[in-house]
Amino acid sequence: MAINTRKIKDFSIRMLIYICAAFSVFLVIGIIIYVLMKGLSAVNWSFLTSVTSVLKGTVGIAGNIVNTILIIFISMVIATPIGVGSAIYLNEYAKPGKVVTLIEYATETLSGIPSIIFGLFGMMFFGEKLGLGYSLLTGSLTLIIMVLPLITRNTQEALKTVPNTYRNGAIGLGSGKWHMIRTILIPSAMPGIITGAILAIGRIVGESAALLFTAGSAKMLPKGIDGLFDKPFQSGGTLTIQMYLSATSEGDFETAFGIAVVLLIIVLGINLTTKALTKHFDVTRKE
């Protein structure tokens, strides 16, 4: 009797897990299908390569795409080395104790702070105190603070998965600590480091609340190379900002759903890139 009861419980739990998994899958598929049905008709070559102009009668998001790419580039160029370096220091150099525990607690707390608070801080500190105003640089500096905990914690967890025998073996063969970290530890932890970096890119792409306070909403394309270098110091709206404005201020839901389609494709590309790179480095490490 007890055996039958246990089997019934195991079967019920297994079915509940399957139902939850199926619900998650159908929910994602349903959202994707709905967004594609609403916005796919708006996406064409002109939509991707032009900017919205009443005089020319065009509707496009090219300027927003450029702004998004610039913010990703500036944020990741600064945040990645700082985040990875911090994780290496905390995991390999710092002695376990109250200071390390406090830093890790602060990092986890930063991860849970609402993004709109980061936006308010970025506007007042980077925009007002440092005089950067509404600009892509202000938005990027704000996003750096937001994604640093993500990169740091992912890198730390990746470093912890590397067996201590790798460290001891390298040092036992006469390798210095930094040489061991550079040639053994980082390559072994590379899949986790890349996963953290690409997850950070995904958060940057999907962020809107913080950028409303810091980067502004301009959507014009830069004029020439000089204009591209000046662009970080100017206001610029990303794809998520433009989607928000199109759906609320302008009431143009067709454009909003068109941008949503582009964002879905970008997120899908990020996920596929993450899996491909992780698989590549796993295979390289095993070889």
N, C-alpha and C positions, 0 to 999 in steps of 0.2 A: 504493500500500500504506500509506504514511504517513497519507494522507488518510482511508482507511477506519479505521485504528487510532484516529485522533483523533475520528472520528465515534462510534466505539464507546465511547470514554472519555467524551465529552460526553453521550451517551445514558445511560450508566451513572450518571454523576453526577446528571443530571437526574432519573432514576428514583429514585435514593437520596434526593434532596431531597423528591420527592413522597411517598415512603414515610414519611419522618420527619415531614412535615407532616400526613399522614393519621393517623399514629400519635398525634400530639399532639392532633388534633381528636377522634379516637375516645376518647382517654383522658379528655379533659375532658367529653365527652358521657356517657361511661360513669360517671364520678363523679357528675355531676349527676343522671342517671337513678337511680343506686343510692340517693343521698341522698333524692331525692324519693319513691321507693318506700318507704323506711324511715320517713321522717319526715312526709310530707304529711298522713297521717291524724291526727297530733297537733296540727296547726295549725288553729285555729279562732278565733272572736272572743273566747271566754273565755280561751283560751291567751295571746292578745296583750294583753288588757286587765285581767287579774287577776294576783294573786301567789299563790304556792304556800302553801296553808294546810291543815293537818291538820284543824283544827276545822271549817272550812267545806267541806272536801273538794274544794278547787280546786287546779289545777295551772296556773301562769301565769308569764309572764316580763315583765310590765309594768314591774316595778321595775328589772329588768336593762336594759330598753330605755331607761328614763329615765337610768340611770347611764351607759350608753353615750353617749347624746346629750350629757349634761353634760360627760363627759370629752372628747368631740370638740370641743365648744364652747370649753371653757376652754383646751385645748391649742392649737387653731388660732387663737384670738383673740390669744394671746401669741406663738406660734411664727411665724405668717405675716409680721407686720410685721418681726420680728427677722431672719428668714431672707431676705426680699426686700431689706430694708435692707442687710444684710451683703453680699448679692450685688451690689447697686448700688455699694456702696463699693469692693469688690474689683475690679469690672469697669470702673468709670468714674472713680474718684477715686484709688485706691491706685496707686502707681508699681510696675510690674513689678520684681520682685527677690526676694531671699531670704525676706523677711517674708511676701509674698503666697504664694510657693511653700510656705512652712511652714504657713500657714493652710489652704491648699487640701489639703495632705497630711494635716493634722490632721482636716479635714472628711471626707476620704475614709476615714481610719482609723476615725473614729467610726461611719461607715456600716457597717463590717464587724464591729464589736464585737457579740458575742451579746447578745440582749435580756435574758437572765437576769442578766448582769453589770450592766446598767443598773438592773435591779430591785434588786439587792443594794445598789448605790450609793444609789439613791433611798430605800430603806428606812433606811439608816444616816444619810444626810445630811439629807434632807427630813423623814423620819419621826422619827429619834432626835435629831439635832442641832438641828433647827429646831422640834421638838416638835409636828409635824403628825400624827404617829401614822399608823395605817391610815386613809386617807381618800381621797376622790376627788381632792382637791387634790394630795396626795402623788403619786398615780398620774399626774395630768395634768402636773405638773412633771417627772416622770421621762420621760414620753412626749415632752415638748417637746425634751428633750436628744436623744432618739432620732430625731425627725423633722426637726430643724433642718438636719442635713446634706443630707437629701433635698430640702427646699425650697430651700436655698441653692444647691446644685449645679444643680438644674433651672432655677432663675432665671438663674444665670450662663450656662448653655448657651443659654437663650432670648435673653438680652441679646447674646450673641456672634453670633447669627444675624441681628441687625439690621444692615443695611449701614452702613458708615461714612459713606456719602454722606448718609444721613439726619441724622447728627450734624453733619457739616460744613455741610450746607445750612441747618440751623436756626441754628447759631451764626453763619454767614455773613450771615444775615438779621437779626442783632442779638439773637437769643434768648440769655438767660443759660443757664448749664449746667444748673441745677436745673429751669428752665422747659423746657428741651429734654428732660430726662429725664422730667419729669412729663407733658408733652403729646405727645411724639414716641416716646421710647424705650419707656416702660412700655406704652402702648397697642399698640405693634408687637410687643412680647414677651409680651403678655397670654396668648396660647394656651399657651405653655410654662410661664408662671407658674401658670396655673390647673391645668395638668396636674400640676405638682409638688405643688400644694396638695391636689388630690384624691387623688393617690397617697399623700400623707401621711395623709389621712383613712382610706384603705384600710388602711394599716399600723396605725393606731390601732384600727380596728374589729377587726382580726384578731389583735391582741396579747393574750397571756395570761400568758406567763412573768413579765414585768416587773410586771404588775398583781397577780399572786399575792403578791408581796413588799410591795406598796405600798398598793393600794386595798382589799384585803380581799375579802369575798364576801357582804356583806349584800345582801338583795334586796327590802327593803320600799319601798313608795312613800312619797314625802314627803307630809306632812299640810299641805295648804294652801300659800299663797304663802310664808309664813314658813318652813315646812319645806323648800320648794324652795331658798330662799337659804341655809339651814343645811346642806343636803345635801352641798355640796362639802367640808365639814369632818367628814363622817361616813364610815364605811366603806361601800363599795358595790361589788358585783360586776357586771361587764359581761356581755354575752351570751357571750363566749368563756369567761369564768371559770365561768359557770353551766353551760355545755356540758361543760366539763372535770369539774366536780364531779358533774354528773348521771351522767356515764359512768363515773367512777372511784369516788368515795365513796358515791354513792347507788345505783349500778347501774341507773339508770333510763335505758335506752338509747332508749326511745321519746321521752322529753323531749329527750334529747341530739340525736337526729336531727331533732326538730322545730325546735330552735334552729339546727341546721345549715341547715335549709331557709330560715329567716329570714335567716341570714347570707349564704347564696347569693343571695337576692333583693336584699339590701343591696349586695353586691359587684357584681351585675349592674346595679343602679341607678347605682352610682358610675361604672362603665365607660361606660354610656350617657350619663350626665351629662357626663363628660369629653369624649366625642366630640361631643356636641351643642354644648357651650360652645366647644370648640376650633374647630369648623366655623363657629359664629356669629362669633367674633372674627376668623377668617380672612377671612370674607366682608366684615365691617366694615372690616378693614384694607385690603382690595383696593379697596373703594369710596372 
